[in-house]
Amino acid sequence: MEKELAVIKILRQNANSSESSYEEYKVPFKKSKNVLQVLLDIYDYKDRSLAFRRNRCNRGMCGSCIMVINGKVRRACITKMMKEMIIEPAKQYECIKDLVTNFYTVNSLKNNEK
């Protein structure tokens, strides 16, 4: 029996570059997994260069895993995996690399100061 696959698109970028692009990963779908577990699987088995915060409180308390998942700001540790996902860094913060953001800066404030 063939495993059902999920398609995950992740926005990849560096703070030092204005360029960004989506990278697509296909991973086994398991509805009990959360998005943080999916990112860990991608990192462990497919792409060791993927950057994301992984404090693993897994209770939605610390907020370090906040990102945009299918267009909505969510905590990766408590958001269940979906068959198709687009994952982006939280837009209100400056991106350091991939899904890692600088929580000490807020883009809307930074843009208004210019």
Backbone bond lengths (Angstrom), bond angles and torsions (degrees), N, CA, C in turn:
res aa  C-N    CA-C-N  psi(-1)  N-CA   C-N-CA  omega(-1)  CA-C   N-CA-C  phi
1 M - - - 1.449 - - 1.525 109.70 -
2 E 1.317 116.23 128.43 1.452 121.40 -177.31 1.528 110.63 -80.82
3 K 1.331 116.04 138.70 1.454 120.16 179.79 1.528 110.33 -74.65
4 E 1.332 114.54 141.75 1.463 120.48 175.86 1.533 108.40 -75.15
5 L 1.325 116.31 134.96 1.454 120.35 -177.39 1.523 111.65 -106.71
6 A 1.309 114.99 146.68 1.460 122.25 171.87 1.518 107.79 -104.05
7 V 1.327 115.98 147.67 1.460 121.85 177.96 1.523 107.75 -107.66
8 I 1.324 115.53 119.01 1.462 122.05 -177.03 1.526 108.18 -115.78
9 K 1.333 116.84 122.24 1.463 121.53 175.46 1.518 107.45 -109.51
10 I 1.332 115.74 125.34 1.461 121.44 -177.04 1.519 109.12 -120.34
11 L 1.330 116.18 130.41 1.456 120.80 176.57 1.522 108.41 -75.44
12 R 1.331 115.79 119.08 1.465 122.20 -178.99 1.522 108.62 -105.51
13 Q 1.339 116.54 133.27 1.459 120.78 179.21 1.518 111.06 -163.78
14 N 1.322 114.96 162.01 1.456 122.79 175.32 1.514 108.86 -120.88
15 A 1.307 116.94 149.06 1.461 120.60 177.65 1.525 110.66 -64.49
16 N 1.312 117.75 -29.87 1.463 122.04 -177.46 1.519 113.23 -78.09
17 S 1.318 117.58 -3.04 1.458 121.39 -175.98 1.520 110.02 -132.52
18 S 1.324 115.95 142.97 1.456 119.38 176.43 1.528 111.04 -85.22
19 E 1.314 117.02 -6.79 1.464 121.52 -179.46 1.523 111.02 -84.51
20 S 1.317 114.68 142.50 1.458 120.48 174.16 1.525 107.59 -146.20
21 S 1.324 116.15 156.55 1.457 120.58 178.26 1.525 108.77 -155.02
22 Y 1.326 114.33 156.64 1.450 119.82 177.92 1.527 109.75 -89.05
23 E 1.305 115.21 137.56 1.459 120.96 174.22 1.526 107.23 -115.95
24 E 1.318 115.74 135.99 1.456 120.70 -176.11 1.524 111.09 -104.89
25 Y 1.326 114.55 136.73 1.460 121.66 177.91 1.520 107.90 -127.97
26 K 1.317 116.61 142.25 1.457 121.68 173.53 1.519 107.30 -112.87
27 V 1.319 114.72 123.95 1.468 121.05 -176.41 1.528 109.13 -132.10
28 P 1.323 117.67 154.30 1.467 119.52 176.79 1.528 110.93 -59.39
29 F 1.315 116.22 133.56 1.463 120.94 179.58 1.523 110.04 -84.73
30 K 1.315 114.79 129.23 1.467 121.29 175.76 1.525 106.37 -142.43
31 K 1.324 117.07 107.96 1.465 120.94 -170.97 1.529 113.60 -61.96
32 S 1.312 118.59 -17.52 1.465 120.69 179.68 1.539 112.59 -81.13
33 K 1.332 117.56 -12.18 1.468 120.17 -179.04 1.515 111.05 -80.00
34 N 1.334 114.94 148.34 1.457 118.77 172.44 1.534 108.88 -97.35
35 V 1.320 116.09 170.02 1.462 121.11 -175.41 1.529 111.17 -63.28
36 L 1.307 118.30 -37.15 1.466 120.58 178.48 1.531 110.70 -61.89
37 Q 1.321 117.84 -40.48 1.463 121.06 176.67 1.533 111.15 -63.85
38 V 1.324 116.76 -37.28 1.464 120.94 177.07 1.529 109.99 -63.97
39 L 1.333 116.86 -45.15 1.466 120.32 178.59 1.527 111.21 -62.13
40 L 1.317 117.15 -39.14 1.470 120.80 176.65 1.527 110.99 -63.31
41 D 1.333 117.17 -40.25 1.465 120.65 177.12 1.528 111.09 -63.72
42 I 1.322 116.85 -43.09 1.469 120.32 178.25 1.516 109.45 -61.36
43 Y 1.325 116.38 -44.77 1.467 120.63 179.41 1.540 111.06 -63.14
44 D 1.313 117.06 -46.21 1.472 121.20 -175.76 1.527 113.58 -70.98
45 Y 1.330 117.40 -35.64 1.462 119.84 -170.12 1.524 115.77 -115.87
46 K 1.340 118.11 -14.08 1.462 118.81 -174.59 1.526 114.48 -127.20
47 D 1.332 118.17 -39.96 1.467 119.58 -171.44 1.528 110.59 -151.93
48 R 1.321 116.06 99.30 1.466 121.25 -178.49 1.524 113.13 -73.86
49 S 1.328 117.50 -4.34 1.470 119.43 179.84 1.528 112.52 -92.62
50 L 1.323 118.14 -6.80 1.464 121.69 -179.09 1.531 109.91 -66.14
51 A 1.327 116.02 127.93 1.468 120.86 -178.98 1.535 110.28 -108.58
52 F 1.332 115.67 129.49 1.470 122.77 176.72 1.519 107.63 -161.47
53 R 1.322 116.22 157.80 1.470 119.93 177.97 1.524 108.78 -82.21
54 R 1.328 115.51 137.61 1.458 119.71 -177.37 1.528 112.15 -139.48
55 N 1.314 116.11 59.86 1.464 120.10 178.39 1.520 112.02 -71.23
56 R 1.315 116.96 -23.33 1.464 123.95 174.82 1.525 114.83 60.59
57 C 1.297 117.74 42.93 1.468 117.04 172.10 1.525 108.48 -67.85
58 N 1.346 116.41 -30.01 1.467 124.01 177.81 1.526 114.30 53.06
59 R 1.318 115.89 25.82 1.455 120.28 177.20 1.525 111.97 -128.54
60 G 1.332 116.45 0.41 1.456 119.87 -179.30 1.507 113.04 72.48
61 M 1.311 117.63 20.99 1.469 121.40 -174.98 1.528 113.47 -94.05
62 C 1.315 117.49 -44.88 1.470 119.14 -170.36 1.531 112.48 -80.32
63 G 1.315 118.24 -28.47 1.457 121.09 177.51 1.518 115.40 77.94
64 S 1.315 118.27 5.43 1.470 119.75 -177.37 1.522 112.39 -72.01
65 C 1.327 117.72 -16.98 1.468 120.83 -178.13 1.526 112.28 -101.12
66 I 1.324 117.22 22.53 1.467 120.26 178.89 1.519 109.61 -66.59
67 M 1.337 115.50 131.90 1.466 122.66 177.07 1.518 108.04 -157.19
68 V 1.302 116.66 172.48 1.460 121.32 177.75 1.527 107.87 -94.34
69 I 1.326 115.85 119.48 1.460 122.13 -178.54 1.530 107.32 -120.22
70 N 1.311 115.56 115.03 1.469 121.97 -176.38 1.527 112.00 51.35
71 G 1.331 115.26 43.85 1.460 121.15 173.69 1.512 116.58 85.48
72 K 1.317 117.83 -1.55 1.469 120.96 -179.06 1.518 110.37 -122.47
73 V 1.320 116.32 140.88 1.466 120.96 176.92 1.522 107.86 -71.50
74 R 1.328 115.18 122.48 1.467 121.26 -175.83 1.530 110.29 -141.55
75 R 1.328 114.54 162.34 1.463 120.73 170.90 1.531 106.81 -93.75
76 A 1.331 116.01 123.66 1.463 121.11 -175.72 1.524 112.43 -64.31
77 C 1.318 117.52 -28.67 1.470 120.09 -175.51 1.525 113.39 -74.51
78 I 1.335 118.04 -18.01 1.472 119.32 -179.34 1.527 112.31 -121.37
79 T 1.334 117.80 3.45 1.454 121.33 177.74 1.526 108.48 -94.15
80 K 1.312 116.65 125.06 1.464 121.32 -178.14 1.526 110.92 -71.92
81 M 1.296 114.24 146.92 1.455 122.73 176.47 1.529 109.80 -60.73
82 M 1.344 115.71 143.31 1.460 122.01 175.24 1.520 108.54 -122.10
83 K 1.317 117.34 162.54 1.467 121.01 -177.25 1.518 112.25 -67.48
84 E 1.330 116.90 -28.14 1.462 121.67 174.60 1.520 107.75 -133.08
85 M 1.325 114.97 126.97 1.463 118.96 179.85 1.519 110.08 -138.16
86 I 1.327 114.82 141.32 1.458 122.35 168.77 1.522 105.11 -115.93
87 I 1.317 115.57 121.38 1.472 120.86 -175.60 1.522 108.73 -118.08
88 E 1.334 115.48 128.93 1.463 122.40 -178.22 1.524 108.98 -135.06
89 P 1.339 117.37 159.21 1.466 118.70 175.94 1.526 109.82 -67.61
90 A 1.314 116.54 155.76 1.459 120.92 176.52 1.527 108.53 -60.47
91 K 1.321 116.48 121.47 1.462 121.81 -171.64 1.532 114.18 -69.07
92 Q 1.316 117.06 -23.89 1.461 118.70 -176.94 1.530 113.14 -76.21
93 Y 1.336 117.05 -7.87 1.457 121.40 -179.96 1.524 110.52 -117.17
94 E 1.310 115.34 155.04 1.460 121.44 177.20 1.533 109.29 -69.45
95 C 1.324 116.50 133.91 1.472 121.19 -179.92 1.524 109.74 -82.04
96 I 1.325 116.18 131.35 1.460 121.77 174.66 1.522 108.71 -91.52
97 K 1.323 116.46 -52.95 1.471 122.30 175.87 1.521 108.23 -163.11
98 D 1.320 115.77 131.70 1.462 122.95 178.03 1.529 111.16 50.75
99 L 1.327 118.06 -110.37 1.460 121.97 -176.58 1.531 113.00 -100.23
100 V 1.320 116.97 4.87 1.469 121.57 179.41 1.523 108.60 -90.11
101 T 1.319 115.84 125.23 1.463 120.85 179.52 1.517 110.78 -119.58
102 N 1.317 114.54 160.83 1.454 121.38 176.97 1.522 107.33 -92.86
103 F 1.318 116.93 104.39 1.462 121.47 -177.63 1.528 113.07 -68.39
104 Y 1.332 117.60 -9.30 1.462 120.65 -178.82 1.518 112.69 -89.42
105 T 1.328 116.85 -4.53 1.460 120.23 176.36 1.514 108.87 -121.91
106 V 1.304 115.78 144.78 1.458 120.82 176.07 1.517 106.56 -121.29
107 N 1.329 116.93 120.83 1.460 121.33 -175.50 1.520 113.53 -57.23
108 S 1.324 118.83 -38.62 1.456 119.66 -178.04 1.522 111.01 -65.08
109 L 1.319 117.89 -37.71 1.466 120.64 176.95 1.522 110.62 -70.61
110 K 1.308 116.23 -42.34 1.448 121.37 -178.63 1.532 110.28 -62.48
111 N 1.326 117.19 -43.14 1.453 121.00 -179.66 1.527 112.41 -67.93
112 N 1.332 118.04 -33.02 1.468 121.41 179.71 1.525 112.65 -72.15
113 E 1.319 116.73 -23.33 1.469 120.23 -178.56 1.508 111.99 -78.10
114 K 1.327 118.95 -17.01 1.457 122.35 -175.52 1.508 111.31 -78.23
